[in-house]
Amino acid sequence: MPQAAAPGRLAILGASGNALDVLDIVTALRAAGVDWQVAGVLDDAAGPDFMGVPVLGPLSAAGLLAAPGGELAGARFVLAVGSDRSHARRGAILDGTGLSDEHFATLVHPGAAVSTRATLAPGCCVGFGASVAGRCVLGAHAWIGPCAVVGHDSVIEPFAILAPRSTISGGARVGRGAYVGSAAVVRQGLKIGAGALVGLGAVVVKDVPEGTTVAGNPARPIRSAASPAREEPVA
């Protein structure tokens, strides 16, 4: 699957476990002759560097740094912010950077299997061993973790996250900013609502409403959108 932008300088938004995955993807791409160079990381709480890569400032500085004459002018970005706590806020976090989709690279690990009949929007990230089948659509900034499977004709909406080894069966839809946990399985044709959270190892056999957390086998709601929200750190 070709990259969405010509390789060059790359900046990572967020110093987290996802950022480690990005570094691994870049290392693998460089070994395969796709020469991305990581120019820096932006994060609100990190120290002066992340795994030897300089931290250039907070997330809110991204737009200024990417402007003509800025330190990251001409660079591409990838949104590595997103966990089971912050997934539903990924869109708002990106809005706060001042960047638009045109600033973002689409990164596909050379060890992933992505159909030429799949469509990937700007900012997607597909990890090692992942499989994206024919006629799938990955929305902007969708995150497909290592060894995750996206069955044919499925739609992963913008900012959604599939954790490692999760499986989305054919014709399913994962809503904007939703999170499907590690080793969870979603039956074919179902819909996971926007901002929903599917717990690790869950077996989803019914649609999951927007903002609802489900867990277990079969998956059952344990928290709904009406439950009081907790403030969580960005990760």
ChimeraX commands (.cxc) that place a marker at each C-alpha (Angstrom):
marker #1 position 0.00,0.00,0.00 radius 0.5
marker #1 position 1.65,3.30,-1.01 radius 0.5
marker #1 position 2.18,6.04,1.54 radius 0.5
marker #1 position -0.15,9.05,1.25 radius 0.5
marker #1 position 2.71,11.54,1.12 radius 0.5
marker #1 position 6.26,11.45,-0.16 radius 0.5
marker #1 position 8.63,10.55,2.67 radius 0.5
marker #1 position 10.57,13.30,4.37 radius 0.5
marker #1 position 10.59,14.88,7.81 radius 0.5
marker #1 position 8.03,13.57,10.29 radius 0.5
marker #1 position 6.85,14.92,13.64 radius 0.5
marker #1 position 4.98,12.86,16.22 radius 0.5
marker #1 position 2.15,14.33,18.28 radius 0.5
marker #1 position 2.32,12.73,21.72 radius 0.5
marker #1 position 5.11,10.97,23.63 radius 0.5
marker #1 position 3.42,7.70,24.56 radius 0.5
marker #1 position 3.30,4.01,23.76 radius 0.5
marker #1 position 1.73,4.86,20.42 radius 0.5
marker #1 position 4.74,7.02,19.65 radius 0.5
marker #1 position 6.95,3.99,20.18 radius 0.5
marker #1 position 4.87,2.18,17.57 radius 0.5
marker #1 position 5.39,5.09,15.17 radius 0.5
marker #1 position 9.15,4.93,15.70 radius 0.5
marker #1 position 9.09,1.20,14.97 radius 0.5
marker #1 position 7.07,1.78,11.78 radius 0.5
marker #1 position 9.52,4.45,10.65 radius 0.5
marker #1 position 12.49,2.16,11.35 radius 0.5
marker #1 position 10.87,-0.63,9.31 radius 0.5
marker #1 position 10.00,1.74,6.46 radius 0.5
marker #1 position 13.54,3.07,6.34 radius 0.5
marker #1 position 14.86,-0.50,6.15 radius 0.5
marker #1 position 12.50,-0.99,3.20 radius 0.5
marker #1 position 13.84,2.12,1.47 radius 0.5
marker #1 position 11.10,4.60,2.49 radius 0.5
marker #1 position 13.18,7.33,4.09 radius 0.5
marker #1 position 11.10,9.07,6.76 radius 0.5
marker #1 position 13.18,11.10,9.22 radius 0.5
marker #1 position 11.69,11.82,12.65 radius 0.5
marker #1 position 12.36,15.50,13.27 radius 0.5
marker #1 position 10.77,15.80,16.70 radius 0.5
marker #1 position 7.97,15.08,19.13 radius 0.5
marker #1 position 5.38,17.45,20.58 radius 0.5
marker #1 position 3.90,16.69,23.97 radius 0.5
marker #1 position 2.43,18.64,26.87 radius 0.5
marker #1 position 4.27,16.80,29.63 radius 0.5
marker #1 position 7.37,15.08,28.21 radius 0.5
marker #1 position 10.96,15.96,29.07 radius 0.5
marker #1 position 13.52,17.37,26.65 radius 0.5
marker #1 position 13.60,14.20,24.53 radius 0.5
marker #1 position 11.69,11.01,23.82 radius 0.5
marker #1 position 13.76,7.94,22.95 radius 0.5
marker #1 position 16.50,10.22,21.71 radius 0.5
marker #1 position 14.12,12.35,19.62 radius 0.5
marker #1 position 13.91,16.02,20.69 radius 0.5
marker #1 position 10.67,17.27,22.22 radius 0.5
marker #1 position 10.03,20.57,20.45 radius 0.5
marker #1 position 7.21,21.89,22.60 radius 0.5
marker #1 position 3.60,21.30,23.63 radius 0.5
marker #1 position 0.92,20.04,21.26 radius 0.5
marker #1 position -0.47,23.56,20.90 radius 0.5
marker #1 position 2.80,24.69,19.28 radius 0.5
marker #1 position 2.42,22.38,16.29 radius 0.5
marker #1 position 0.64,24.83,14.02 radius 0.5
marker #1 position 3.19,27.59,14.61 radius 0.5
marker #1 position 6.12,25.21,14.09 radius 0.5
marker #1 position 4.57,23.94,10.84 radius 0.5
marker #1 position 4.02,27.44,9.44 radius 0.5
marker #1 position 6.38,28.82,6.76 radius 0.5
marker #1 position 9.71,29.57,8.39 radius 0.5
marker #1 position 8.91,27.38,11.39 radius 0.5
marker #1 position 11.14,24.57,12.60 radius 0.5
marker #1 position 8.74,21.96,11.19 radius 0.5
marker #1 position 7.79,23.77,7.99 radius 0.5
marker #1 position 7.23,21.18,5.27 radius 0.5
marker #1 position 7.20,18.28,7.72 radius 0.5
marker #1 position 4.38,15.75,8.00 radius 0.5
marker #1 position 2.76,14.77,11.28 radius 0.5
marker #1 position 1.19,11.71,12.85 radius 0.5
marker #1 position -1.25,11.76,15.78 radius 0.5
marker #1 position 0.07,9.29,18.36 radius 0.5
marker #1 position -2.20,10.54,21.16 radius 0.5
marker #1 position -4.90,8.05,22.09 radius 0.5
marker #1 position -5.56,5.47,24.77 radius 0.5
marker #1 position -8.54,3.82,26.42 radius 0.5
marker #1 position -8.85,7.05,28.46 radius 0.5
marker #1 position -8.37,9.74,25.81 radius 0.5
marker #1 position -9.66,8.10,22.61 radius 0.5
marker #1 position -12.91,10.08,22.41 radius 0.5
marker #1 position -11.00,13.38,22.63 radius 0.5
marker #1 position -8.55,12.74,19.78 radius 0.5
marker #1 position -10.43,15.01,17.41 radius 0.5
marker #1 position -10.55,17.87,19.91 radius 0.5
marker #1 position -6.87,17.36,20.71 radius 0.5
marker #1 position -5.98,17.62,17.04 radius 0.5
marker #1 position -8.13,20.75,16.67 radius 0.5
marker #1 position -6.05,22.34,19.42 radius 0.5
marker #1 position -2.84,21.92,17.42 radius 0.5
marker #1 position -3.92,24.19,14.58 radius 0.5
marker #1 position -3.01,21.53,12.00 radius 0.5
marker #1 position -5.24,20.33,9.15 radius 0.5
marker #1 position -5.38,16.90,7.51 radius 0.5
marker #1 position -3.04,18.04,4.73 radius 0.5
marker #1 position -0.22,18.21,7.27 radius 0.5
marker #1 position -0.41,14.48,8.03 radius 0.5
marker #1 position 1.32,11.41,6.71 radius 0.5
marker #1 position -0.30,8.00,6.34 radius 0.5
marker #1 position 2.03,5.35,7.76 radius 0.5
marker #1 position 1.73,1.65,6.93 radius 0.5
marker #1 position 4.22,-0.82,8.38 radius 0.5
marker #1 position 5.78,-2.89,5.57 radius 0.5
marker #1 position 4.84,-5.97,7.60 radius 0.5
marker #1 position 1.12,-5.11,7.38 radius 0.5
marker #1 position -1.24,-6.50,4.73 radius 0.5
marker #1 position -3.37,-3.70,3.30 radius 0.5
marker #1 position -5.54,-4.42,0.28 radius 0.5
marker #1 position -5.06,-2.23,-2.77 radius 0.5
marker #1 position -8.88,-2.07,-2.73 radius 0.5
marker #1 position -8.91,-0.40,0.69 radius 0.5
marker #1 position -9.09,3.38,1.13 radius 0.5
marker #1 position -6.93,5.14,3.70 radius 0.5
marker #1 position -7.50,8.79,4.60 radius 0.5
marker #1 position -4.70,11.16,5.70 radius 0.5
marker #1 position -3.17,10.47,9.09 radius 0.5
marker #1 position -3.93,6.75,9.28 radius 0.5
marker #1 position -1.39,4.55,11.01 radius 0.5
marker #1 position -1.29,0.76,10.42 radius 0.5
marker #1 position 0.98,-1.34,12.61 radius 0.5
marker #1 position 3.03,-4.49,12.10 radius 0.5
marker #1 position 1.08,-7.61,11.23 radius 0.5
marker #1 position -2.22,-5.77,10.82 radius 0.5
marker #1 position -4.61,-6.80,8.03 radius 0.5
marker #1 position -6.96,-4.42,6.21 radius 0.5
marker #1 position -9.14,-6.20,3.66 radius 0.5
marker #1 position -10.73,-5.14,0.40 radius 0.5
marker #1 position -13.21,-2.25,0.23 radius 0.5
marker #1 position -12.41,-1.18,3.77 radius 0.5
marker #1 position -12.37,2.53,4.51 radius 0.5
marker #1 position -10.10,3.96,7.18 radius 0.5
marker #1 position -11.03,7.52,8.15 radius 0.5
marker #1 position -8.56,10.28,8.92 radius 0.5
marker #1 position -6.27,9.51,11.85 radius 0.5
marker #1 position -7.65,5.99,12.34 radius 0.5
marker #1 position -5.17,3.89,14.31 radius 0.5
marker #1 position -4.82,0.18,13.47 radius 0.5
marker #1 position -2.64,-1.50,16.08 radius 0.5
marker #1 position -0.23,-4.38,15.56 radius 0.5
marker #1 position -1.89,-7.59,14.36 radius 0.5
marker #1 position -5.37,-6.03,14.33 radius 0.5
marker #1 position -7.72,-7.32,11.62 radius 0.5
marker #1 position -10.23,-5.25,9.64 radius 0.5
marker #1 position -12.55,-7.47,7.63 radius 0.5
marker #1 position -13.80,-6.68,4.13 radius 0.5
marker #1 position -16.21,-3.78,3.62 radius 0.5
marker #1 position -15.68,-2.43,7.12 radius 0.5
marker #1 position -15.47,1.27,7.95 radius 0.5
marker #1 position -13.21,2.64,10.67 radius 0.5
marker #1 position -14.28,6.23,11.17 radius 0.5
marker #1 position -11.91,9.15,11.88 radius 0.5
marker #1 position -9.91,9.05,15.12 radius 0.5
marker #1 position -11.02,5.50,16.02 radius 0.5
marker #1 position -8.44,3.15,17.56 radius 0.5
marker #1 position -8.13,-0.62,17.13 radius 0.5
marker #1 position -5.78,-1.98,19.80 radius 0.5
marker #1 position -3.40,-4.87,19.06 radius 0.5
marker #1 position -4.99,-8.16,17.93 radius 0.5
marker #1 position -8.52,-6.77,17.87 radius 0.5
marker #1 position -10.73,-8.14,15.08 radius 0.5
marker #1 position -13.40,-6.24,13.19 radius 0.5
marker #1 position -15.41,-8.70,11.11 radius 0.5
marker #1 position -16.67,-7.93,7.62 radius 0.5
marker #1 position -19.10,-5.09,7.05 radius 0.5
marker #1 position -18.79,-3.65,10.55 radius 0.5
marker #1 position -18.43,0.02,11.41 radius 0.5
marker #1 position -16.37,1.56,14.20 radius 0.5
marker #1 position -17.51,5.09,15.01 radius 0.5
marker #1 position -15.54,8.29,15.31 radius 0.5
marker #1 position -13.16,8.28,18.28 radius 0.5
marker #1 position -14.21,4.79,19.43 radius 0.5
marker #1 position -11.71,2.37,20.98 radius 0.5
marker #1 position -11.69,-1.40,20.47 radius 0.5
marker #1 position -9.46,-3.08,23.06 radius 0.5
marker #1 position -6.78,-5.69,22.60 radius 0.5
marker #1 position -8.02,-9.10,21.40 radius 0.5
marker #1 position -11.64,-7.90,21.27 radius 0.5
marker #1 position -13.82,-9.31,18.49 radius 0.5
marker #1 position -16.69,-7.48,16.76 radius 0.5
marker #1 position -19.19,-9.61,14.85 radius 0.5
marker #1 position -19.85,-8.87,11.19 radius 0.5
marker #1 position -22.20,-6.07,10.27 radius 0.5
marker #1 position -22.31,-4.42,13.69 radius 0.5
marker #1 position -21.78,-0.78,14.59 radius 0.5
marker #1 position -19.64,0.53,17.43 radius 0.5
marker #1 position -20.92,4.02,18.23 radius 0.5
marker #1 position -18.85,7.18,18.31 radius 0.5
marker #1 position -16.65,7.45,21.41 radius 0.5
marker #1 position -17.56,3.96,22.61 radius 0.5
marker #1 position -15.07,1.72,24.39 radius 0.5
marker #1 position -14.89,-2.05,23.85 radius 0.5
marker #1 position -12.94,-3.72,26.64 radius 0.5
marker #1 position -10.01,-6.02,26.00 radius 0.5
marker #1 position -10.98,-9.53,25.00 radius 0.5
marker #1 position -14.67,-8.60,24.65 radius 0.5
marker #1 position -16.87,-10.47,22.18 radius 0.5
marker #1 position -19.32,-7.99,20.67 radius 0.5
marker #1 position -22.50,-9.56,19.28 radius 0.5
marker #1 position -24.77,-6.48,19.36 radius 0.5
marker #1 position -24.40,-2.86,18.29 radius 0.5
marker #1 position -22.69,-0.67,20.90 radius 0.5
marker #1 position -24.37,2.73,21.46 radius 0.5
marker #1 position -22.43,5.96,21.25 radius 0.5
marker #1 position -20.27,6.69,24.30 radius 0.5
marker #1 position -20.94,3.30,25.92 radius 0.5
marker #1 position -18.32,1.02,27.50 radius 0.5
marker #1 position -18.83,-2.71,27.05 radius 0.5
marker #1 position -16.85,-5.71,28.29 radius 0.5
marker #1 position -17.10,-9.47,28.59 radius 0.5
marker #1 position -18.23,-12.44,26.49 radius 0.5
marker #1 position -20.78,-11.66,25.27 radius 0.5
marker #1 position -20.04,-7.97,25.69 radius 0.5
marker #1 position -22.42,-6.07,27.99 radius 0.5
marker #1 position -22.58,-2.37,28.92 radius 0.5
marker #1 position -20.72,-1.41,32.08 radius 0.5
marker #1 position -20.93,2.37,31.58 radius 0.5
marker #1 position -23.06,4.52,29.29 radius 0.5
marker #1 position -22.73,7.99,27.84 radius 0.5
marker #1 position -25.02,9.22,30.62 radius 0.5
marker #1 position -22.53,8.20,33.33 radius 0.5
marker #1 position -20.48,11.02,34.90 radius 0.5
marker #1 position -17.30,11.67,32.95 radius 0.5
marker #1 position -13.90,11.71,34.64 radius 0.5
marker #1 position -11.10,14.03,33.70 radius 0.5
marker #1 position -8.19,11.91,32.51 radius 0.5
marker #1 position -4.68,12.88,31.43 radius 0.5
marker #1 position -3.96,12.87,27.72 radius 0.5
marker #1 position -2.11,9.74,26.63 radius 0.5
marker link #1:1,2 radius 0.2
marker link #1:2,3 radius 0.2
marker link #1:3,4 radius 0.2
marker link #1:4,5 radius 0.2
marker link #1:5,6 radius 0.2
marker link #1:6,7 radius 0.2
marker link #1:7,8 radius 0.2
marker link #1:8,9 radius 0.2
marker link #1:9,10 radius 0.2
marker link #1:10,11 radius 0.2
marker link #1:11,12 radius 0.2
marker link #1:12,13 radius 0.2
marker link #1:13,14 radius 0.2
marker link #1:14,15 radius 0.2
marker link #1:15,16 radius 0.2
marker link #1:16,17 radius 0.2
marker link #1:17,18 radius 0.2
marker link #1:18,19 radius 0.2
marker link #1:19,20 radius 0.2
marker link #1:20,21 radius 0.2
marker link #1:21,22 radius 0.2
marker link #1:22,23 radius 0.2
marker link #1:23,24 radius 0.2
marker link #1:24,25 radius 0.2
marker link #1:25,26 radius 0.2
marker link #1:26,27 radius 0.2
marker link #1:27,28 radius 0.2
marker link #1:28,29 radius 0.2
marker link #1:29,30 radius 0.2
marker link #1:30,31 radius 0.2
marker link #1:31,32 radius 0.2
marker link #1:32,33 radius 0.2
marker link #1:33,34 radius 0.2
marker link #1:34,35 radius 0.2
marker link #1:35,36 radius 0.2
marker link #1:36,37 radius 0.2
marker link #1:37,38 radius 0.2
marker link #1:38,39 radius 0.2
marker link #1:39,40 radius 0.2
marker link #1:40,41 radius 0.2
marker link #1:41,42 radius 0.2
marker link #1:42,43 radius 0.2
marker link #1:43,44 radius 0.2
marker link #1:44,45 radius 0.2
marker link #1:45,46 radius 0.2
marker link #1:46,47 radius 0.2
marker link #1:47,48 radius 0.2
marker link #1:48,49 radius 0.2
marker link #1:49,50 radius 0.2
marker link #1:50,51 radius 0.2
marker link #1:51,52 radius 0.2
marker link #1:52,53 radius 0.2
marker link #1:53,54 radius 0.2
marker link #1:54,55 radius 0.2
marker link #1:55,56 radius 0.2
marker link #1:56,57 radius 0.2
marker link #1:57,58 radius 0.2
marker link #1:58,59 radius 0.2
marker link #1:59,60 radius 0.2
marker link #1:60,61 radius 0.2
marker link #1:61,62 radius 0.2
marker link #1:62,63 radius 0.2
marker link #1:63,64 radius 0.2
marker link #1:64,65 radius 0.2
marker link #1:65,66 radius 0.2
marker link #1:66,67 radius 0.2
marker link #1:67,68 radius 0.2
marker link #1:68,69 radius 0.2
marker link #1:69,70 radius 0.2
marker link #1:70,71 radius 0.2
marker link #1:71,72 radius 0.2
marker link #1:72,73 radius 0.2
marker link #1:73,74 radius 0.2
marker link #1:74,75 radius 0.2
marker link #1:75,76 radius 0.2
marker link #1:76,77 radius 0.2
marker link #1:77,78 radius 0.2
marker link #1:78,79 radius 0.2
marker link #1:79,80 radius 0.2
marker link #1:80,81 radius 0.2
marker link #1:81,82 radius 0.2
marker link #1:82,83 radius 0.2
marker link #1:83,84 radius 0.2
marker link #1:84,85 radius 0.2
marker link #1:85,86 radius 0.2
marker link #1:86,87 radius 0.2
marker link #1:87,88 radius 0.2
marker link #1:88,89 radius 0.2
marker link #1:89,90 radius 0.2
marker link #1:90,91 radius 0.2
marker link #1:91,92 radius 0.2
marker link #1:92,93 radius 0.2
marker link #1:93,94 radius 0.2
marker link #1:94,95 radius 0.2
marker link #1:95,96 radius 0.2
marker link #1:96,97 radius 0.2
marker link #1:97,98 radius 0.2
marker link #1:98,99 radius 0.2
marker link #1:99,100 radius 0.2
marker link #1:100,101 radius 0.2
marker link #1:101,102 radius 0.2
marker link #1:102,103 radius 0.2
marker link #1:103,104 radius 0.2
marker link #1:104,105 radius 0.2
marker link #1:105,106 radius 0.2
marker link #1:106,107 radius 0.2
marker link #1:107,108 radius 0.2
marker link #1:108,109 radius 0.2
marker link #1:109,110 radius 0.2
marker link #1:110,111 radius 0.2
marker link #1:111,112 radius 0.2
marker link #1:112,113 radius 0.2
marker link #1:113,114 radius 0.2
marker link #1:114,115 radius 0.2
marker link #1:115,116 radius 0.2
marker link #1:116,117 radius 0.2
marker link #1:117,118 radius 0.2
marker link #1:118,119 radius 0.2
marker link #1:119,120 radius 0.2
marker link #1:120,121 radius 0.2
marker link #1:121,122 radius 0.2
marker link #1:122,123 radius 0.2
marker link #1:123,124 radius 0.2
marker link #1:124,125 radius 0.2
marker link #1:125,126 radius 0.2
marker link #1:126,127 radius 0.2
marker link #1:127,128 radius 0.2
marker link #1:128,129 radius 0.2
marker link #1:129,130 radius 0.2
marker link #1:130,131 radius 0.2
marker link #1:131,132 radius 0.2
marker link #1:132,133 radius 0.2
marker link #1:133,134 radius 0.2
marker link #1:134,135 radius 0.2
marker link #1:135,136 radius 0.2
marker link #1:136,137 radius 0.2
marker link #1:137,138 radius 0.2
marker link #1:138,139 radius 0.2
marker link #1:139,140 radius 0.2
marker link #1:140,141 radius 0.2
marker link #1:141,142 radius 0.2
marker link #1:142,143 radius 0.2
marker link #1:143,144 radius 0.2
marker link #1:144,145 radius 0.2
marker link #1:145,146 radius 0.2
marker link #1:146,147 radius 0.2
marker link #1:147,148 radius 0.2
marker link #1:148,149 radius 0.2
marker link #1:149,150 radius 0.2
marker link #1:150,151 radius 0.2
marker link #1:151,152 radius 0.2
marker link #1:152,153 radius 0.2
marker link #1:153,154 radius 0.2
marker link #1:154,155 radius 0.2
marker link #1:155,156 radius 0.2
marker link #1:156,157 radius 0.2
marker link #1:157,158 radius 0.2
marker link #1:158,159 radius 0.2
marker link #1:159,160 radius 0.2
marker link #1:160,161 radius 0.2
marker link #1:161,162 radius 0.2
marker link #1:162,163 radius 0.2
marker link #1:163,164 radius 0.2
marker link #1:164,165 radius 0.2
marker link #1:165,166 radius 0.2
marker link #1:166,167 radius 0.2
marker link #1:167,168 radius 0.2
marker link #1:168,169 radius 0.2
marker link #1:169,170 radius 0.2
marker link #1:170,171 radius 0.2
marker link #1:171,172 radius 0.2
marker link #1:172,173 radius 0.2
marker link #1:173,174 radius 0.2
marker link #1:174,175 radius 0.2
marker link #1:175,176 radius 0.2
marker link #1:176,177 radius 0.2
marker link #1:177,178 radius 0.2
marker link #1:178,179 radius 0.2
marker link #1:179,180 radius 0.2
marker link #1:180,181 radius 0.2
marker link #1:181,182 radius 0.2
marker link #1:182,183 radius 0.2
marker link #1:183,184 radius 0.2
marker link #1:184,185 radius 0.2
marker link #1:185,186 radius 0.2
marker link #1:186,187 radius 0.2
marker link #1:187,188 radius 0.2
marker link #1:188,189 radius 0.2
marker link #1:189,190 radius 0.2
marker link #1:190,191 radius 0.2
marker link #1:191,192 radius 0.2
marker link #1:192,193 radius 0.2
marker link #1:193,194 radius 0.2
marker link #1:194,195 radius 0.2
marker link #1:195,196 radius 0.2
marker link #1:196,197 radius 0.2
marker link #1:197,198 radius 0.2
marker link #1:198,199 radius 0.2
marker link #1:199,200 radius 0.2
marker link #1:200,201 radius 0.2
marker link #1:201,202 radius 0.2
marker link #1:202,203 radius 0.2
marker link #1:203,204 radius 0.2
marker link #1:204,205 radius 0.2
marker link #1:205,206 radius 0.2
marker link #1:206,207 radius 0.2
marker link #1:207,208 radius 0.2
marker link #1:208,209 radius 0.2
marker link #1:209,210 radius 0.2
marker link #1:210,211 radius 0.2
marker link #1:211,212 radius 0.2
marker link #1:212,213 radius 0.2
marker link #1:213,214 radius 0.2
marker link #1:214,215 radius 0.2
marker link #1:215,216 radius 0.2
marker link #1:216,217 radius 0.2
marker link #1:217,218 radius 0.2
marker link #1:218,219 radius 0.2
marker link #1:219,220 radius 0.2
marker link #1:220,221 radius 0.2
marker link #1:221,222 radius 0.2
marker link #1:222,223 radius 0.2
marker link #1:223,224 radius 0.2
marker link #1:224,225 radius 0.2
marker link #1:225,226 radius 0.2
marker link #1:226,227 radius 0.2
marker link #1:227,228 radius 0.2
marker link #1:228,229 radius 0.2
marker link #1:229,230 radius 0.2
marker link #1:230,231 radius 0.2
marker link #1:231,232 radius 0.2
marker link #1:232,233 radius 0.2
marker link #1:233,234 radius 0.2
marker link #1:234,235 radius 0.2
view
